[in-house]
């Protein structure tokens, strides 16, 4: 079981705050530092300091870290041309010496698209575009140096692309596909993903989704064991009631909500719940950390939780 740190910078975090969390996570031996890819705050609260671009941020963090893996949950396919995305991610992969993973999704938050003038097609078209994007990104990366790549789809057309630069990772950075849809998401994960992530779901729901992806992988001619199963859950650790209540309050969540829908309580309680997800098939857990300034929280999660999954 690998434990990864996952943050939501659009809720109010500067680059420097993200860097401090990433560096502390690396010092503590967490497997990876991942961030969301959003341009607008969700819910109430101050919009300051404003959004940070995920791949600009990760490129900078790559140069300020040396061992921790880095990636997105999830980059929206609506945000970037697939060829430009392939170039950006390959470059950040070089900056990190091969520590990058690309989480890619169809996009869902309509308000951020309206706020920044980004086209937001209907659900069916977004998934069709995502499929083409996956075909193009992986196709560009897999093309041998000296060869060219062409593609003719409904939404994207490439003619004799040199398919450069190449990522450091071989054959390419791992692709992560996430979501809880019953058909389209499992089908894409089964065909393209090296990892499938279920966000903020119950143990039973995760098990059902993992089974759907395993079937989809088989139908695509792949072995289900080629795909790592993971889950993302908010974490709020407090070994005493006062600390727990304070941390829950700082992120604007109730203890009851966090206990039911996330990982909340003492280190032992969190370890016990993670073990249940592990029994359901999860091999990685993304610990969503919502308070960027509470680095002691990371220390306690490392000492009390991560240490139990060595």
For each residue, the residues with C-beta under 8 A, 3 or more apart:
1: 274 278 282 283 284 285 309
2: 31 32 283 284 285 309
3: 30 31 274 284 285 287 301 305 306 309
4: 30 31 32 33 34 69 284 285 286 287
5: 21 22 25 30 32 33 34 286 287 289 298
6: 34 35 36 73 232 286 287 288 289
7: 13 18 21 33 34 35 36 288 289 290 292
8: 11 13 35 36 38 288 290
9: 12 13 17 18 35 36 38 51 52 57
10: 36 38 39 40 41 42 51
11: 8 41 42 43 45 290
12: 9 41 45 46 47 48 49 292
13: 7 8 9 17 18 49 52 292
14: 17 18 49 52
15: 18 19 52 57 60
16: 19 20
17: 9 13 14 20 21 292 293
18: 7 9 13 14 15 21 22 35 52 57 61 292
19: 15 16 22 23 60 61 64
20: 16 17 23 24 292 295
21: 5 7 17 18 24 25 33 289 292 295 298
22: 5 18 19 25 26 33 61 64 65 68 70
23: 19 20 26 27 64 65
24: 20 21 27 28 295 298 299
25: 5 21 22 28 30 32 33 68 298
26: 22 23 29 30 33 65 66 67 68
27: 23 24
28: 24 25 298 299 302 306
29: 26 302 306
30: 3 4 5 25 26 33 68 298 302 306
31: 2 3 4 68 69 284
32: 2 4 5 25 68 69 70 71 101
33: 4 5 7 21 22 25 26 30 61 65 68 69 70
34: 4 5 6 7 70 71 72 73 101 103 286
35: 6 7 8 9 18 54 57 58 72 73
36: 6 7 8 9 10 54 72 73 74
37: 54 72 73 74 75 76 79 103
38: 8 9 10 42 51 76 109 112
39: 10 51 79 112 115 116 118
40: 10 47 51 109 111 112 115 116
41: 10 11 12 45 47
42: 10 11 38 109
43: 11 252
44:
45: 11 12 41 252
46: 12
47: 12 40 41 50
48: 12
49: 12 13 14
50: 47
51: 9 10 38 39 40
52: 9 13 14 15 18 56 57
53: 56 57
54: 35 36 37 57 58 72 75
55: 58 59 72 75 88 89 92
56: 52 53 59 60
57: 9 15 18 35 52 53 54 60 61
58: 35 54 55 61 62 70 71 72 92 96 100
59: 55 56 62 63 91 92 95
60: 15 19 56 57 63 64
61: 18 19 22 33 57 58 64 65 70
62: 58 59 65 70 92 95 96 99 100
63: 59 60 95
64: 19 22 23 60 61
65: 22 23 26 33 61 62 68 70 96 99
66: 26
67: 26 99
68: 22 25 26 30 31 32 33 65 99
69: 4 31 32 33 99 100 101
70: 22 32 33 34 58 61 62 65 92 96 99 100 101
71: 32 34 58 100 101 102 103 173 176
72: 34 35 36 37 54 55 58 75 101 102 103 104
73: 6 34 35 36 37 103 176 178 197 199 232 286
74: 36 37 103 104 105 176 177 178 197
75: 37 54 55 72 79 80 85 102 103 104 105
76: 37 38 79 105 106 107 108 109
77: 80 82 104 105 106 107 126 129 130 133
78: 106 107 113 118 119 120 121 126 129
79: 37 39 75 76 107 118
80: 75 77 84 85 88
81: 84 85 156
82: 77 85 86 132 133 136 137 156
83: 86 87 136 140 156 158 161
84: 80 81 87 88
85: 75 80 81 82 88 89 133 137
86: 82 83 89 90 136 137 140 141
87: 83 84 90 91 165
88: 55 80 84 85 91 92
89: 55 85 86 92 93 100 102 137 167 173
90: 86 87 93 94 141 165 166 167 173
91: 59 87 88 94 95 165
92: 55 58 59 62 70 88 89 95 96 100
93: 89 90 96 98 99 100 167 168 169 173
94: 90 91 97 165 167 168
95: 59 62 63 91 92
96: 58 62 65 70 92 93 99 100 168
97: 94 168
98: 93 167 168 169
99: 62 65 67 68 69 70 93 96
100: 58 62 69 70 71 89 92 93 96 167 169 173
101: 32 34 69 70 71 72 173 174 175 176 195
102: 71 72 75 89 137 173 174 175 176
103: 34 37 71 72 73 74 75 175 176 177 178 197
104: 72 74 75 77 130 133 134 137 175 176 177
105: 74 75 76 77 108 130 177 178 179
106: 76 77 78 123 126 127 129 130 179
107: 76 77 78 79 113 120 126
108: 76 105
109: 38 40 42 76 112 113
110: 113 114 120
111: 40 114 115
112: 38 39 40 109 115 116 118
113: 78 107 109 110 116 117 118 119 120
114: 110 111 117 120
115: 39 40 111 112
116: 39 40 112 113
117: 113 114
118: 39 78 79 112 113
119: 78 113
120: 78 107 110 113 114 126
121: 78 125 126 129
122: 125 126
123: 106 126 127
124: 127 128
125: 121 122 128 129
126: 77 78 106 107 120 121 122 123 129 130
127: 106 123 124 130 131 184 188
128: 124 125 131 132 154 155
129: 77 78 106 121 125 126 132 133 155 156
130: 77 104 105 106 126 127 133 134 188
131: 127 128 134 135 188
132: 82 128 129 135 136 151 153 154 155 156
133: 77 82 85 104 129 130 136 137 156
134: 104 130 131 137 138 175 188 191 192
135: 131 132 138 139 151 153
136: 82 83 86 132 133 139 140 151 153 156 158
137: 82 85 86 89 102 104 133 134 140 141 175
138: 134 135 141 142 172 175 192
139: 135 136 142 143 149 151 163
140: 83 86 136 137 143 149 161 163
141: 86 90 137 138 163 166 167 171 172 173
142: 138 139 171 172
143: 139 140 147 148 149 161 163
144: 147
145: 164 166
146:
147: 143 144 163
148: 143 160 161 162 163
149: 139 140 143 158 160 161 163
150: 158 159 160 161
151: 132 135 136 139 156 157 158
152: 157
153: 132 135 136 156 157
154: 128 132
155: 128 129 132
156: 81 82 83 129 132 133 136 151 153
157: 151 152 153
158: 83 136 149 150 151 161
159: 150
160: 148 149 150
161: 83 140 143 148 149 150 158
162: 148
163: 139 140 141 143 147 148 149 166
164: 145
165: 87 90 91 94
166: 90 141 145 163
167: 89 90 93 94 98 100 141 172 173
168: 93 94 96 97 98
169: 93 98 100 172 173 174
170:
171: 141 142
172: 138 141 142 167 169 175
173: 71 89 90 93 100 101 102 141 167 169
174: 101 102 169 194 195
175: 101 102 103 104 134 137 138 172 192 193 194 195
176: 71 73 74 101 102 103 104 193 194 195 196 197 230
177: 74 103 104 105 185 188 189 192 193 195 196 197
178: 73 74 103 105 185 196 197 198 199 232
179: 105 106 185 198 199
180: 185 198 199 201 205 209
181: 184 185 186
182: 185 186 212
183: 186 187
184: 127 181 187 188
185: 177 178 179 180 181 182 188 189
186: 181 182 183 189 190 196 209 212 213 215 216
187: 183 184 190 191 216 219 220
188: 127 130 131 134 177 184 185 191 192 193
189: 177 185 186 192 193 196 213 216 217 227
190: 186 187 193 213 214 215 216 217 218 219 220 222 227
191: 134 187 188 216 217 220 222
192: 134 138 175 177 188 189
193: 175 176 177 188 189 190 196 213 227
194: 174 175 176 226 227 228
195: 101 174 175 176 177 227 228 229 230 284
196: 176 177 178 186 189 193 209 210 213 227 228 229 230
197: 73 74 103 176 177 178 230 231 232 286
198: 178 179 180 201 205 206 209 210 229 230 231 232
199: 73 178 179 180 231 232
200: 232 233 234 261 262
201: 180 198 205 206 209 231
202: 205 206
203: 206 207 276 277 280
204: 207 208 280
205: 180 198 201 202 208 209
206: 198 201 202 203 209 210 229 231 277 280 281 282
207: 203 204 210 211 280 281
208: 204 205 211 212
209: 180 186 196 198 201 205 206 212 213
210: 196 198 206 207 213 214 229 280 281 282
211: 207 208 214 215
212: 182 186 208 209 215 216
213: 186 189 190 193 196 209 210 216 217 224 227 229
214: 190 210 211 217 218 224 227
215: 186 190 211 212 218 219
216: 186 187 189 190 191 212 213 219 220
217: 189 190 191 213 214 220 222 223 224 226 227
218: 190 214 215 221 222 223 224
219: 187 190 215 216
220: 187 190 191 216 217
221: 218
222: 190 191 217 218 226 227
223: 217 218 226
224: 213 214 217 218 227
225:
226: 194 217 222 223
227: 189 190 193 194 195 196 213 214 217 222 224
228: 194 195 196 283 284
229: 195 196 198 206 210 213 281 282 283 284
230: 176 195 196 197 198 282 283 284 285 286
231: 197 198 199 201 206 277 282 284 285 286
232: 6 73 178 197 198 199 200 285 286 288
233: 200 261 262 263 277 285 286 287 288
234: 200 251 253 258 261 262 263 264 287 288 290
235: 262 263 264 270 287 288 289 301
236: 244 247 248 251 253 255 258 262 263 264
237: 244 247 263 264 265 266 267 270 297 300 301 304 305
238: 241 242 243 244 245 246 247 248 265 266
239: 243 244 266 267 300 304
240: 243 244
241: 238 244 245
242: 238 245 246
243: 238 239 240 246 247
244: 236 237 238 239 240 241 247 248 255 264 265 266
245: 238 241 242 248 249 255
246: 238 242 243 249 250
247: 236 237 238 243 244 250 251 291 294 297
248: 236 238 244 245 251 253 254 255 258 264
249: 245 246 252
250: 246 247 291 294
251: 234 236 247 248 290 291
252: 43 45 249
253: 234 236 248 257 258 290
254: 248 257 258
255: 236 244 245 248 258 259 264
256: 259 260
257: 253 254 260 261 262
258: 234 236 248 253 254 255 261 262 263 264
259: 255 256 262 264 265
260: 256 257
261: 200 233 234 257 258
262: 200 233 234 235 236 257 258 259 288
263: 233 234 235 236 237 258 270 273 274 285 287
264: 234 235 236 237 244 248 255 258 259 269 270
265: 237 238 244 259 268 269 270
266: 237 238 239 244 269 270 304
267: 237 239 270 271 300 301 303 304 305 308
268: 265 271 272 304
269: 264 265 266 272 273
270: 235 237 263 264 265 266 267 273 274 301 304 305
271: 267 268 274 275 304 305 308 309
272: 268 269 275 276
273: 263 269 270 276 277
274: 1 3 263 270 271 277 278 285 305 309
275: 271 272 278 279
276: 203 272 273 279 280
277: 203 206 231 233 273 274 280 282 285
278: 1 274 275 281 282 283
279: 275 276
280: 203 204 206 207 210 276 277
281: 206 207 210 229 278
282: 1 206 210 229 230 231 277 278 285
283: 1 2 228 229 230 278
284: 1 2 3 4 31 195 228 229 230 231
285: 1 2 3 4 230 231 232 233 263 274 277 282
286: 4 5 6 34 73 197 230 231 232 233
287: 3 4 5 6 233 234 235 263 301
288: 6 7 8 232 233 234 235 262
289: 5 6 7 21 235 292 297 298
290: 7 8 11 234 251 253
291: 247 250 251 294 297
292: 7 12 13 17 18 20 21 289
293: 17
294: 247 250 291 297 298
295: 20 21 24 298 299
296: 299 300
297: 237 247 289 291 294 300 301
298: 5 21 24 25 28 30 289 294 295 301 302
299: 24 28 295 296 302 303
300: 237 239 267 296 297 303 304
301: 3 235 237 267 270 287 297 298 304 305 306
302: 28 29 30 298 299 305 306 307
303: 267 299 300 306 307
304: 237 239 266 267 268 270 271 300 301 307 308
305: 3 237 267 270 271 274 301 302 308 309
306: 3 28 29 30 301 302 303 309 310
307: 302 303 304 310
308: 267 271 304 305
309: 1 2 3 271 274 305 306
310: 306 307
